[in-house]
Amino acid sequence: MGKSDNIAMKRRNIIEALKSRLEKYSYSYISMQDVADEAGISKGGLRYYFPTKQSLFFGLLEDFFTEIEENHLKMINAQNSPGDKAVLSTLFNIERFVLDGKNIKIFLNLLLYGLEEPEMMKPISQFFRKHLEIYKMIIEKAKADLPKIDKNEFDMAFHARITQIIFLSTGLMEAVDPTGIDPAKLARYVLSLFND
């Protein structure tokens, strides 16, 4: 194992320690000493790899978003038809974010930290914009091959949850990566999803 491999492994260990802390505590309650203790190294050792709390969270941002993006693209590229890509991409993101409580805690902590620190928000916004571009590509390719849906198979609770998700997540996304969505147009679009 070379020196660069050893450095990468130690940085990875520190990032994993930070993730572990974020599963239990808010970012604002986590100190460099807490992360060092979790990683089993001295605070000075931690500062060698991440001199500041901000640099530590930048490292987490890079690691977290790169992993999501790589896994997402790997899933998309493994499919044969555009329709499959759209469906599996969506399922991947639901599983990755909505159903994984650990990721949600990390993700929310990163967003909260980003809302306080403008420099932290830049890479978060860049991730969301890149992610949006991936969805544009998937949707464009899948338009002709999307599976037909019988809207009668979904009950009112399902429709209500989808509406809630769309509106809440749109507000969050627009705060992080504004695209200028018109709320009235969004409301009309959401209602159109439930028309027969």
N, CA and C atoms as an extended XYZ file, in Angstrom:
588
Properties=species:S:1:pos:R:3:atomname:S:1:resname:S:1:resid:I:1 pbc="F F F"
N         0.846       -1.175        0.000 N   MET     1
C         0.000        0.000        0.000 CA  MET     1
C         0.890        1.237        0.000 C   MET     1
N         0.671        2.129       -0.969 N   GLY     2
C         1.466        3.340       -1.082 CA  GLY     2
C         1.000        4.416       -0.112 C   GLY     2
N         1.795        5.484       -0.050 N   LYS     3
C         1.480        6.581        0.867 CA  LYS     3
C         0.131        7.215        0.530 C   LYS     3
N        -0.151        7.420       -0.749 N   SER     4
C        -1.425        8.039       -1.135 CA  SER     4
C        -2.604        7.136       -0.785 C   SER     4
N        -2.423        5.804       -0.897 N   ASP     5
C        -3.476        4.865       -0.502 CA  ASP     5
C        -3.725        4.936        0.999 C   ASP     5
N        -2.655        5.054        1.765 N   ASN     6
C        -2.761        5.138        3.216 CA  ASN     6
C        -3.482        6.429        3.627 C   ASN     6
N        -3.165        7.533        2.972 N   ILE     7
C        -3.820        8.812        3.252 CA  ILE     7
C        -5.303        8.722        2.907 C   ILE     7
N        -5.595        8.154        1.753 N   ALA     8
C        -7.000        8.006        1.335 CA  ALA     8
C        -7.767        7.129        2.320 C   ALA     8
N        -7.148        6.071        2.802 N   MET     9
C        -7.796        5.182        3.756 CA  MET     9
C        -8.065        5.901        5.086 C   MET     9
N        -7.103        6.692        5.537 N   LYS    10
C        -7.294        7.418        6.796 CA  LYS    10
C        -8.366        8.497        6.652 C   LYS    10
N        -8.358        9.183        5.517 N   ARG    11
C        -9.406       10.193        5.267 CA  ARG    11
C       -10.777        9.522        5.232 C   ARG    11
N       -10.845        8.359        4.594 N   ARG    12
C       -12.110        7.612        4.514 CA  ARG    12
C       -12.582        7.204        5.901 C   ARG    12
N       -11.676        6.757        6.743 N   ASN    13
C       -11.995        6.365        8.113 CA  ASN    13
C       -12.565        7.559        8.896 C   ASN    13
N       -11.973        8.719        8.692 N   ILE    14
C       -12.447        9.931        9.376 CA  ILE    14
C       -13.842       10.311        8.874 C   ILE    14
N       -14.049       10.245        7.580 N   ILE    15
C       -15.374       10.560        7.011 CA  ILE    15
C       -16.423        9.587        7.551 C   ILE    15
N       -16.069        8.309        7.631 N   GLU    16
C       -17.002        7.312        8.179 CA  GLU    16
C       -17.305        7.611        9.650 C   GLU    16
N       -16.306        8.083       10.393 N   ALA    17
C       -16.527        8.465       11.798 CA  ALA    17
C       -17.493        9.643       11.879 C   ALA    17
N       -17.334       10.612       10.992 N   LEU    18
C       -18.246       11.752       10.963 CA  LEU    18
C       -19.657       11.284       10.622 C   LEU    18
N       -19.800       10.406        9.644 N   LYS    19
C       -21.124        9.869        9.294 CA  LYS    19
C       -21.761        9.183       10.505 C   LYS    19
N       -20.960        8.418       11.212 N   SER    20
C       -21.458        7.716       12.390 CA  SER    20
C       -21.968        8.712       13.435 C   SER    20
N       -21.242        9.794       13.628 N   ARG    21
C       -21.685       10.820       14.588 CA  ARG    21
C       -22.959       11.502       14.108 C   ARG    21
N       -23.064       11.734       12.806 N   LEU    22
C       -24.241       12.412       12.258 CA  LEU    22
C       -25.492       11.541       12.319 C   LEU    22
N       -25.313       10.246       12.475 N   GLU    23
C       -26.469        9.368       12.646 CA  GLU    23
C       -27.106        9.576       14.014 C   GLU    23
N       -26.325       10.121       14.963 N   LYS    24
C       -26.807       10.264       16.337 CA  LYS    24
C       -27.016       11.720       16.764 C   LYS    24
N       -26.255       12.641       16.148 N   TYR    25
C       -26.264       14.026       16.621 CA  TYR    25
C       -26.363       15.008       15.456 C   TYR    25
N       -26.807       16.201       15.783 N   SER    26
C       -26.836       17.284       14.801 CA  SER    26
C       -25.413       17.774       14.554 C   SER    26
N       -25.161       18.243       13.331 N   TYR    27
C       -23.828       18.737       12.972 CA  TYR    27
C       -23.334       19.805       13.942 C   TYR    27
N       -24.251       20.615       14.471 N   SER    28
C       -23.849       21.727       15.341 CA  SER    28
C       -23.344       21.244       16.701 C   SER    28
N       -23.659       20.004       17.062 N   TYR    29
C       -23.210       19.454       18.342 CA  TYR    29
C       -21.970       18.579       18.198 C   TYR    29
N       -21.472       18.450       16.993 N   ILE    30
C       -20.319       17.579       16.754 CA  ILE    30
C       -19.060       18.433       16.687 C   ILE    30
N       -18.105       18.084       17.526 N   SER    31
C       -16.823       18.800       17.532 CA  SER    31
C       -15.770       17.969       16.799 C   SER    31
N       -14.672       18.617       16.509 N   MET    32
C       -13.551       17.903       15.898 CA  MET    32
C       -13.078       16.789       16.836 C   MET    32
N       -13.097       17.053       18.134 N   GLN    33
C       -12.679       16.043       19.108 CA  GLN    33
C       -13.606       14.828       19.060 C   GLN    33
N       -14.914       15.071       18.914 N   ASP    34
C       -15.875       13.961       18.814 CA  ASP    34
C       -15.537       13.059       17.626 C   ASP    34
N       -15.236       13.673       16.499 N   VAL    35
C       -14.922       12.900       15.290 CA  VAL    35
C       -13.604       12.161       15.472 C   VAL    35
N       -12.631       12.832       16.057 N   ALA    36
C       -11.341       12.178       16.315 CA  ALA    36
C       -11.529       10.965       17.220 C   ALA    36
N       -12.322       11.131       18.279 N   ASP    37
C       -12.582       10.008       19.194 CA  ASP    37
C       -13.261        8.859       18.459 C   ASP    37
N       -14.256        9.181       17.649 N   GLU    38
C       -14.985        8.158       16.888 CA  GLU    38
C       -14.043        7.430       15.916 C   GLU    38
N       -13.106        8.175       15.333 N   ALA    39
C       -12.169        7.589       14.365 CA  ALA    39
C       -11.001        6.872       15.045 C   ALA    39
N       -10.866        7.071       16.349 N   GLY    40
C        -9.780        6.422       17.075 CA  GLY    40
C        -8.424        7.052       16.821 C   GLY    40
N        -8.420        8.383       16.582 N   ILE    41
C        -7.164        9.099       16.365 CA  ILE    41
C        -7.151       10.340       17.257 C   ILE    41
N        -6.001       10.975       17.314 N   SER    42
C        -5.911       12.208       18.100 CA  SER    42
C        -6.531       13.366       17.321 C   SER    42
N        -6.858       14.427       18.052 N   LYS    43
C        -7.412       15.607       17.385 CA  LYS    43
C        -6.379       16.197       16.426 C   LYS    43
N        -5.099       16.151       16.818 N   GLY    44
C        -4.026       16.618       15.936 CA  GLY    44
C        -3.933       15.775       14.673 C   GLY    44
N        -4.131       14.453       14.824 N   GLY    45
C        -4.143       13.563       13.667 CA  GLY    45
C        -5.290       13.886       12.731 C   GLY    45
N        -6.440       14.192       13.308 N   LEU    46
C        -7.596       14.578       12.498 CA  LEU    46
C        -7.310       15.869       11.751 C   LEU    46
N        -6.713       16.839       12.437 N   ARG    47
C        -6.430       18.141       11.825 CA  ARG    47
C        -5.363       18.046       10.723 C   ARG    47
N        -4.568       16.995       10.742 N   TYR    48
C        -3.607       16.792        9.655 CA  TYR    48
C        -4.353       16.566        8.338 C   TYR    48
N        -5.430       15.805        8.402 N   TYR    49
C        -6.204       15.470        7.201 CA  TYR    49
C        -7.299       16.499        6.916 C   TYR    49
N        -7.895       17.051        7.971 N   PHE    50
C        -8.964       18.042        7.854 CA  PHE    50
C        -8.695       19.144        8.881 C   PHE    50
N        -8.051       20.225        8.474 N   PRO    51
C        -7.629       21.255        9.423 CA  PRO    51
C        -8.775       21.971       10.146 C   PRO    51
N        -9.957       22.024        9.534 N   THR    52
C       -11.087       22.734       10.129 CA  THR    52
C       -12.346       21.875       10.042 C   THR    52
N       -13.342       22.269       10.817 N   LYS    53
C       -14.625       21.578       10.748 CA  LYS    53
C       -15.224       21.733        9.353 C   LYS    53
N       -15.051       22.908        8.767 N   GLN    54
C       -15.582       23.140        7.426 CA  GLN    54
C       -14.897       22.216        6.410 C   GLN    54
N       -13.589       22.047        6.511 N   SER    55
C       -12.896       21.159        5.569 CA  SER    55
C       -13.338       19.706        5.765 C   SER    55
N       -13.644       19.343        6.998 N   LEU    56
C       -14.145       18.000        7.288 CA  LEU    56
C       -15.501       17.789        6.616 C   LEU    56
N       -16.379       18.777        6.726 N   PHE    57
C       -17.698       18.663        6.100 CA  PHE    57
C       -17.603       18.756        4.581 C   PHE    57
N       -16.654       19.512        4.065 N   PHE    58
C       -16.424       19.504        2.618 CA  PHE    58
C       -16.019       18.098        2.165 C   PHE    58
N       -15.170       17.446        2.945 N   GLY    59
C       -14.772       16.072        2.631 CA  GLY    59
C       -15.967       15.136        2.629 C   GLY    59
N       -16.855       15.306        3.603 N   LEU    60
C       -18.070       14.492        3.657 CA  LEU    60
C       -18.963       14.776        2.459 C   LEU    60
N       -19.131       16.052        2.124 N   LEU    61
C       -19.946       16.416        0.962 CA  LEU    61
C       -19.442       15.714       -0.293 C   LEU    61
N       -18.155       15.832       -0.521 N   GLU    62
C       -17.569       15.229       -1.719 CA  GLU    62
C       -17.790       13.723       -1.728 C   GLU    62
N       -17.525       13.092       -0.611 N   ASP    63
C       -17.678       11.640       -0.500 CA  ASP    63
C       -19.128       11.223       -0.685 C   ASP    63
N       -20.024       11.881        0.011 N   PHE    64
C       -21.444       11.528        0.017 CA  PHE    64
C       -22.066       11.706       -1.363 C   PHE    64
N       -21.856       12.869       -1.963 N   PHE    65
C       -22.476       13.145       -3.254 CA  PHE    65
C       -21.823       12.366       -4.390 C   PHE    65
N       -20.517       12.143       -4.313 N   THR    66
C       -19.842       11.347       -5.339 CA  THR    66
C       -20.353        9.914       -5.321 C   THR    66
N       -20.503        9.360       -4.132 N   GLU    67
C       -20.998        7.980       -4.016 CA  GLU    67
C       -22.415        7.864       -4.585 C   GLU    67
N       -23.268        8.806       -4.254 N   ILE    68
C       -24.645        8.783       -4.759 CA  ILE    68
C       -24.648        8.890       -6.284 C   ILE    68
N       -23.880        9.834       -6.793 N   GLU    69
C       -23.847       10.053       -8.238 CA  GLU    69
C       -23.292        8.834       -8.975 C   GLU    69
N       -22.211        8.262       -8.483 N   GLU    70
C       -21.621        7.090       -9.131 CA  GLU    70
C       -22.588        5.910       -9.130 C   GLU    70
N       -23.237        5.678       -7.988 N   ASN    71
C       -24.193        4.572       -7.899 CA  ASN    71
C       -25.399        4.820       -8.796 C   ASN    71
N       -25.842        6.049       -8.852 N   HIS    72
C       -26.985        6.405       -9.685 CA  HIS    72
C       -26.649        6.164      -11.158 C   HIS    72
N       -25.529        6.676      -11.615 N   LEU    73
C       -25.144        6.506      -13.014 CA  LEU    73
C       -24.879        5.047      -13.362 C   LEU    73
N       -24.305        4.309      -12.433 N   LYS    74
C       -24.062        2.881      -12.649 CA  LYS    74
C       -25.394        2.153      -12.848 C   LYS    74
N       -26.388        2.498      -12.041 N   MET    75
C       -27.718        1.894      -12.146 CA  MET    75
C       -28.353        2.240      -13.489 C   MET    75
N       -28.274        3.495      -13.885 N   ILE    76
C       -28.868        3.945      -15.149 CA  ILE    76
C       -28.198        3.261      -16.330 C   ILE    76
N       -26.882        3.231      -16.344 N   ASN    77
C       -26.150        2.673      -17.478 CA  ASN    77
C       -26.261        1.155      -17.595 C   ASN    77
N       -26.706        0.507      -16.534 N   ALA    78
C       -26.858       -0.946      -16.567 CA  ALA    78
C       -28.172       -1.383      -17.207 C   ALA    78
N       -29.062       -0.445      -17.488 N   GLN    79
C       -30.379       -0.782      -18.025 CA  GLN    79
C       -30.357       -0.778      -19.552 C   GLN    79
N       -31.319       -1.497      -20.136 N   ASN    80
C       -31.361       -1.644      -21.584 CA  ASN    80
C       -32.215       -0.618      -22.304 C   ASN    80
N       -33.324       -0.199      -21.711 N   SER    81
C       -34.202        0.736      -22.410 CA  SER    81
C       -34.385        2.012      -21.607 C   SER    81
N       -34.685        3.113      -22.284 N   PRO    82
C       -34.875        4.382      -21.587 CA  PRO    82
C       -35.959        4.322      -20.512 C   PRO    82
N       -37.053        3.612      -20.768 N   GLY    83
C       -38.125        3.497      -19.771 CA  GLY    83
C       -37.623        2.836      -18.507 C   GLY    83
N       -36.846        1.762      -18.676 N   ASP    84
C       -36.257        1.089      -17.522 CA  ASP    84
C       -35.341        2.032      -16.753 C   ASP    84
N       -34.576        2.838      -17.484 N   LYS    85
C       -33.663        3.767      -16.829 CA  LYS    85
C       -34.420        4.759      -15.953 C   LYS    85
N       -35.509        5.292      -16.456 N   ALA    86
C       -36.287        6.265      -15.693 CA  ALA    86
C       -36.864        5.622      -14.445 C   ALA    86
N       -37.446        4.454      -14.604 N   VAL    87
C       -38.073        3.777      -13.471 CA  VAL    87
C       -37.025        3.372      -12.441 C   VAL    87
N       -35.951        2.746      -12.882 N   LEU    88
C       -34.929        2.296      -11.938 CA  LEU    88
C       -34.179        3.455      -11.294 C   LEU    88
N       -33.992        4.534      -12.040 N   SER    89
C       -33.360        5.712      -11.460 CA  SER    89
C       -34.205        6.265      -10.323 C   SER    89
N       -35.498        6.344      -10.566 N   THR    90
C       -36.408        6.835       -9.533 CA  THR    90
C       -36.394        5.913       -8.330 C   THR    90
N       -36.477        4.620       -8.574 N   LEU    91
C       -36.452        3.662       -7.468 CA  LEU    91
C       -35.150        3.758       -6.684 C   LEU    91
N       -34.046        3.932       -7.404 N   PHE    92
C       -32.758        4.066       -6.733 CA  PHE    92
C       -32.778        5.241       -5.771 C   PHE    92
N       -33.289        6.370       -6.215 N   ASN    93
C       -33.296        7.548       -5.365 CA  ASN    93
C       -34.256        7.424       -4.194 C   ASN    93
N       -35.377        6.768       -4.399 N   ILE    94
C       -36.300        6.542       -3.285 CA  ILE    94
C       -35.618        5.673       -2.238 C   ILE    94
N       -35.014        4.583       -2.685 N   GLU    95
C       -34.340        3.689       -1.743 CA  GLU    95
C       -33.185        4.396       -1.054 C   GLU    95
N       -32.400        5.104       -1.840 N   ARG    96
C       -31.187        5.729       -1.320 CA  ARG    96
C       -31.482        6.824       -0.297 C   ARG    96
N       -32.488        7.636       -0.551 N   PHE    97
C       -32.769        8.760        0.338 CA  PHE    97
C       -33.948        8.536        1.261 C   PHE    97
N       -35.079        8.181        0.698 N   VAL    98
C       -36.301        8.134        1.485 CA  VAL    98
C       -36.309        6.973        2.469 C   VAL    98
N       -35.847        5.825        2.044 N   LEU    99
C       -35.932        4.654        2.893 CA  LEU    99
C       -34.703        4.433        3.764 C   LEU    99
N       -33.638        5.122        3.532 N   ASP   100
C       -32.422        4.946        4.321 CA  ASP   100
C       -32.300        6.085        5.333 C   ASP   100
N       -32.677        5.799        6.564 N   GLY   101
C       -32.660        6.808        7.626 CA  GLY   101
C       -31.282        7.405        7.873 C   GLY   101
N       -30.238        6.613        7.695 N   LYS   102
C       -28.879        7.123        7.900 CA  LYS   102
C       -28.562        8.221        6.884 C   LYS   102
N       -28.887        7.960        5.623 N   ASN   103
C       -28.614        8.961        4.592 CA  ASN   103
C       -29.425       10.230        4.807 C   ASN   103
N       -30.673       10.073        5.231 N   ILE   104
C       -31.512       11.244        5.466 CA  ILE   104
C       -30.893       12.120        6.549 C   ILE   104
N       -30.426       11.518        7.635 N   LYS   105
C       -29.816       12.292        8.719 CA  LYS   105
C       -28.569       13.027        8.222 C   LYS   105
N       -27.739       12.335        7.466 N   ILE   106
C       -26.531       12.966        6.929 CA  ILE   106
C       -26.906       14.082        5.962 C   ILE   106
N       -27.823       13.779        5.065 N   PHE   107
C       -28.258       14.740        4.058 CA  PHE   107
C       -28.839       16.002        4.706 C   PHE   107
N       -29.721       15.831        5.675 N   LEU   108
C       -30.324       16.994        6.345 CA  LEU   108
C       -29.278       17.805        7.103 C   LEU   108
N       -28.345       17.123        7.742 N   ASN   109
C       -27.277       17.838        8.438 CA  ASN   109
C       -26.419       18.639        7.463 C   ASN   109
N       -26.117       18.054        6.308 N   LEU   110
C       -25.338       18.779        5.303 CA  LEU   110
C       -26.107       20.010        4.817 C   LEU   110
N       -27.411       19.845        4.581 N   LEU   111
C       -28.221       20.986        4.139 CA  LEU   111
C       -28.285       22.081        5.203 C   LEU   111
N       -28.486       21.686        6.439 N   LEU   112
C       -28.548       22.682        7.519 CA  LEU   112
C       -27.222       23.422        7.658 C   LEU   112
N       -26.136       22.688        7.581 N   TYR   113
C       -24.819       23.317        7.653 CA  TYR   113
C       -24.637       24.260        6.459 C   TYR   113
N       -25.061       23.805        5.291 N   GLY   114
C       -24.954       24.631        4.090 CA  GLY   114
C       -25.780       25.899        4.177 C   GLY   114
N       -26.938       25.829        4.801 N   LEU   115
C       -27.775       27.024        4.945 CA  LEU   115
C       -27.139       28.059        5.864 C   LEU   115
N       -26.265       27.605        6.762 N   GLU   116
C       -25.551       28.523        7.655 CA  GLU   116
C       -24.239       29.018        7.046 C   GLU   116
N       -23.630       28.206        6.227 N   GLU   117
C       -22.316       28.519        5.662 CA  GLU   117
C       -22.417       28.605        4.139 C   GLU   117
N       -22.421       29.802        3.577 N   PRO   118
C       -22.552       29.950        2.125 CA  PRO   118
C       -21.518       29.156        1.321 C   PRO   118
N       -20.309       29.029        1.823 N   GLU   119
C       -19.286       28.261        1.102 CA  GLU   119
C       -19.648       26.778        1.034 C   GLU   119
N       -20.335       26.285        2.051 N   MET   120
C       -20.777       24.890        2.048 CA  MET   120
C       -21.938       24.682        1.072 C   MET   120
N       -22.738       25.741        0.890 N   MET   121
C       -23.906       25.605        0.016 CA  MET   121
C       -23.507       25.479       -1.452 C   MET   121
N       -22.371       26.036       -1.832 N   LYS   122
C       -21.954       25.974       -3.245 CA  LYS   122
C       -21.877       24.546       -3.777 C   LYS   122
N       -21.127       23.635       -3.121 N   PRO   123
C       -21.074       22.276       -3.661 CA  PRO   123
C       -22.413       21.538       -3.553 C   PRO   123
N       -23.221       21.885       -2.557 N   ILE   124
C       -24.543       21.273       -2.434 CA  ILE   124
C       -25.402       21.688       -3.623 C   ILE   124
N       -25.387       22.977       -3.928 N   SER   125
C       -26.141       23.489       -5.074 CA  SER   125
C       -25.646       22.866       -6.373 C   SER   125
N       -24.338       22.717       -6.502 N   GLN   126
C       -23.772       22.100       -7.712 CA  GLN   126
C       -24.235       20.653       -7.857 C   GLN   126
N       -24.295       19.930       -6.735 N   PHE   127
C       -24.770       18.556       -6.776 CA  PHE   127
C       -26.212       18.520       -7.256 C   PHE   127
N       -27.066       19.386       -6.690 N   PHE   128
C       -28.467       19.391       -7.081 CA  PHE   128
C       -28.641       19.749       -8.549 C   PHE   128
N       -27.841       20.692       -9.048 N   ARG   129
C       -27.955       21.069      -10.452 CA  ARG   129
C       -27.525       19.908      -11.350 C   ARG   129
N       -26.436       19.235      -10.980 N   LYS   130
C       -25.960       18.091      -11.751 CA  LYS   130
C       -27.008       16.974      -11.745 C   LYS   130
N       -27.605       16.760      -10.590 N   HIS   131
C       -28.635       15.754      -10.429 CA  HIS   131
C       -29.849       16.095      -11.287 C   HIS   131
N       -30.219       17.369      -11.331 N   LEU   132
C       -31.329       17.828      -12.161 CA  LEU   132
C       -31.042       17.540      -13.638 C   LEU   132
N       -29.811       17.774      -14.058 N   GLU   133
C       -29.442       17.519      -15.452 CA  GLU   133
C       -29.536       16.027      -15.788 C   GLU   133
N       -29.184       15.176      -14.835 N   ILE   134
C       -29.314       13.732      -15.042 CA  ILE   134
C       -30.782       13.381      -15.256 C   ILE   134
N       -31.659       13.959      -14.437 N   TYR   135
C       -33.088       13.688      -14.587 CA  TYR   135
C       -33.618       14.200      -15.920 C   TYR   135
N       -33.161       15.351      -16.354 N   LYS   136
C       -33.586       15.868      -17.658 CA  LYS   136
C       -33.232       14.870      -18.760 C   LYS   136
N       -32.017       14.358      -18.697 N   MET   137
C       -31.549       13.395      -19.689 CA  MET   137
C       -32.400       12.124      -19.654 C   MET   137
N       -32.654       11.614      -18.464 N   ILE   138
C       -33.434       10.384      -18.319 CA  ILE   138
C       -34.845       10.576      -18.852 C   ILE   138
N       -35.477       11.682      -18.462 N   ILE   139
C       -36.862       11.944      -18.874 CA  ILE   139
C       -36.950       12.091      -20.386 C   ILE   139
N       -36.015       12.829      -20.960 N   GLU   140
C       -36.034       13.027      -22.412 CA  GLU   140
C       -35.910       11.702      -23.151 C   GLU   140
N       -35.014       10.843      -22.707 N   LYS   141
C       -34.812        9.555      -23.369 CA  LYS   141
C       -35.968        8.595      -23.123 C   LYS   141
N       -36.636        8.746      -21.974 N   ALA   142
C       -37.659        7.777      -21.599 CA  ALA   142
C       -39.070        8.151      -22.036 C   ALA   142
N       -39.271        9.360      -22.524 N   LYS   143
C       -40.621        9.832      -22.854 CA  LYS   143
C       -41.427        8.827      -23.669 C   LYS   143
N       -40.853        8.275      -24.690 N   ALA   144
C       -41.584        7.376      -25.586 CA  ALA   144
C       -41.734        5.969      -25.009 C   ALA   144
N       -40.978        5.647      -23.982 N   ASP   145
C       -40.943        4.271      -23.505 CA  ASP   145
C       -41.425        4.118      -22.063 C   ASP   145
N       -42.075        5.153      -21.536 N   LEU   146
C       -42.545        5.065      -20.155 CA  LEU   146
C       -43.714        4.087      -20.061 C   LEU   146
N       -43.759        3.309      -18.988 N   PRO   147
C       -44.877        2.368      -18.837 CA  PRO   147
C       -46.179        3.119      -18.588 C   PRO   147
N       -47.284        2.566      -19.086 N   LYS   148
C       -48.608        3.146      -18.854 CA  LYS   148
C       -49.021        2.851      -17.412 C   LYS   148
N       -49.693        3.826      -16.807 N   ILE   149
C       -50.108        3.689      -15.416 CA  ILE   149
C       -51.627        3.788      -15.329 C   ILE   149
N       -52.221        2.875      -14.583 N   ASP   150
C       -53.644        2.955      -14.282 CA  ASP   150
C       -53.766        3.730      -12.974 C   ASP   150
N       -54.215        4.965      -13.065 N   LYS   151
C       -54.275        5.829      -11.878 CA  LYS   151
C       -55.264        5.329      -10.836 C   LYS   151
N       -56.159        4.431      -11.216 N   ASN   152
C       -57.128        3.893      -10.263 CA  ASN   152
C       -56.483        2.951       -9.244 C   ASN   152
N       -55.270        2.496       -9.524 N   GLU   153
C       -54.619        1.574       -8.582 CA  GLU   153
C       -54.071        2.295       -7.344 C   GLU   153
N       -54.080        3.627       -7.358 N   PHE   154
C       -53.538        4.397       -6.238 CA  PHE   154
C       -54.666        4.991       -5.411 C   PHE   154
N       -54.611        4.787       -4.102 N   ASP   155
C       -55.660        5.327       -3.239 CA  ASP   155
C       -55.355        6.776       -2.845 C   ASP   155
N       -56.299        7.386       -2.117 N   MET   156
C       -56.170        8.795       -1.748 CA  MET   156
C       -54.952        9.043       -0.855 C   MET   156
N       -54.634        8.108        0.030 N   ALA   157
C       -53.466        8.283        0.901 CA  ALA   157
C       -52.187        8.371        0.062 C   ALA   157
N       -52.105        7.549       -0.984 N   PHE   158
C       -50.947        7.590       -1.872 CA  PHE   158
C       -50.864        8.940       -2.581 C   PHE   158
N       -51.985        9.398       -3.139 N   HIS   159
C       -52.020       10.690       -3.824 CA  HIS   159
C       -51.636       11.830       -2.876 C   HIS   159
N       -52.145       11.768       -1.653 N   ALA   160
C       -51.835       12.820       -0.676 CA  ALA   160
C       -50.345       12.832       -0.339 C   ALA   160
N       -49.750       11.646       -0.166 N   ARG   161
C       -48.318       11.578        0.156 CA  ARG   161
C       -47.475       12.100       -0.996 C   ARG   161
N       -47.833       11.726       -2.213 N   ILE   162
C       -47.085       12.201       -3.378 CA  ILE   162
C       -47.171       13.722       -3.475 C   ILE   162
N       -48.348       14.266       -3.257 N   THR   163
C       -48.521       15.721       -3.278 CA  THR   163
C       -47.650       16.366       -2.210 C   THR   163
N       -47.677       15.799       -1.023 N   GLN   164
C       -46.865       16.319        0.083 CA  GLN   164
C       -45.378       16.275       -0.266 C   GLN   164
N       -44.922       15.175       -0.800 N   ILE   165
C       -43.511       15.026       -1.169 CA  ILE   165
C       -43.125       16.067       -2.221 C   ILE   165
N       -43.952       16.217       -3.220 N   ILE   166
C       -43.631       17.157       -4.293 CA  ILE   166
C       -43.507       18.579       -3.752 C   ILE   166
N       -44.488       19.003       -2.973 N   PHE   167
C       -44.446       20.386       -2.489 CA  PHE   167
C       -43.332       20.624       -1.475 C   PHE   167
N       -43.159       19.714       -0.537 N   LEU   168
C       -42.098       19.904        0.459 CA  LEU   168
C       -40.714       19.838       -0.167 C   LEU   168
N       -40.512       18.860       -1.034 N   SER   169
C       -39.189       18.730       -1.636 CA  SER   169
C       -38.913       19.855       -2.630 C   SER   169
N       -39.944       20.351       -3.305 N   THR   170
C       -39.738       21.469       -4.226 CA  THR   170
C       -39.255       22.698       -3.467 C   THR   170
N       -39.867       22.958       -2.321 N   GLY   171
C       -39.422       24.092       -1.507 CA  GLY   171
C       -37.968       23.942       -1.095 C   GLY   171
N       -37.609       22.744       -0.685 N   LEU   172
C       -36.225       22.477       -0.282 CA  LEU   172
C       -35.277       22.625       -1.470 C   LEU   172
N       -35.633       22.015       -2.584 N   MET   173
C       -34.776       22.082       -3.767 CA  MET   173
C       -34.607       23.520       -4.247 C   MET   173
N       -35.675       24.282       -4.238 N   GLU   174
C       -35.592       25.675       -4.696 CA  GLU   174
C       -34.751       26.518       -3.748 C   GLU   174
N       -34.734       26.178       -2.462 N   ALA   175
C       -33.882       26.902       -1.508 CA  ALA   175
C       -32.409       26.611       -1.777 C   ALA   175
N       -32.114       25.386       -2.191 N   VAL   176
C       -30.734       24.963       -2.418 CA  VAL   176
C       -30.258       25.314       -3.826 C   VAL   176
N       -31.109       25.051       -4.812 N   ASP   177
C       -30.743       25.247       -6.220 CA  ASP   177
C       -31.933       25.864       -6.949 C   ASP   177
N       -32.111       27.183       -6.842 N   PRO   178
C       -33.296       27.827       -7.414 CA  PRO   178
C       -33.369       27.722       -8.942 C   PRO   178
N       -34.553       27.324       -9.414 N   THR   179
C       -34.813       27.297      -10.851 CA  THR   179
C       -35.968       28.229      -11.202 C   THR   179
N       -36.598       28.822      -10.197 N   GLY   180
C       -37.677       29.766      -10.432 CA  GLY   180
C       -39.019       29.128      -10.720 C   GLY   180
N       -39.291       27.993      -10.107 N   ILE   181
C       -40.578       27.326      -10.325 CA  ILE   181
C       -41.710       28.203       -9.820 C   ILE   181
N       -42.711       28.384      -10.660 N   ASP   182
C       -43.906       29.152      -10.313 CA  ASP   182
C       -44.822       28.256       -9.472 C   ASP   182
N       -45.126       28.649       -8.220 N   PRO   183
C       -45.957       27.802       -7.347 CA  PRO   183
C       -47.332       27.472       -7.952 C   PRO   183
N       -47.963       28.430       -8.632 N   ALA   184
C       -49.275       28.164       -9.235 CA  ALA   184
C       -49.159       27.115      -10.345 C   ALA   184
N       -48.106       27.217      -11.132 N   LYS   185
C       -47.887       26.243      -12.209 CA  LYS   185
C       -47.604       24.866      -11.608 C   LYS   185
N       -46.831       24.825      -10.529 N   LEU   186
C       -46.549       23.558       -9.853 CA  LEU   186
C       -47.844       22.941       -9.336 C   LEU   186
N       -48.698       23.750       -8.729 N   ALA   187
C       -49.977       23.239       -8.208 CA  ALA   187
C       -50.825       22.656       -9.336 C   ALA   187
N       -50.885       23.355      -10.461 N   ARG   188
C       -51.651       22.846      -11.605 CA  ARG   188
C       -51.055       21.519      -12.106 C   ARG   188
N       -49.743       21.450      -12.161 N   TYR   189
C       -49.081       20.228      -12.624 CA  TYR   189
C       -49.395       19.059      -11.686 C   TYR   189
N       -49.271       19.286      -10.382 N   VAL   190
C       -49.527       18.219       -9.416 CA  VAL   190
C       -50.966       17.737       -9.535 C   VAL   190
N       -51.905       18.656       -9.654 N   LEU   191
C       -53.309       18.254       -9.808 CA  LEU   191
C       -53.529       17.457      -11.093 C   LEU   191
N       -52.781       17.794      -12.136 N   SER   192
C       -52.932       17.056      -13.406 CA  SER   192
C       -52.476       15.608      -13.281 C   SER   192
N       -51.607       15.312      -12.318 N   LEU   193
C       -51.142       13.948      -12.134 CA  LEU   193
C       -52.277       13.015      -11.707 C   LEU   193
N       -53.306       13.594      -11.103 N   PHE   194
C       -54.363       12.772      -10.535 CA  PHE   194
C       -55.645       12.777      -11.375 C   PHE   194
N       -55.613       13.440      -12.517 N   ASN   195
C       -56.769       13.426      -13.421 CA  ASN   195
C       -56.851       12.086      -14.124 C   ASN   195
N       -58.064       11.660      -14.426 N   ASP   196
C       -58.248       10.393      -15.154 CA  ASP   196
C       -58.020       10.566      -16.617 C   ASP   196
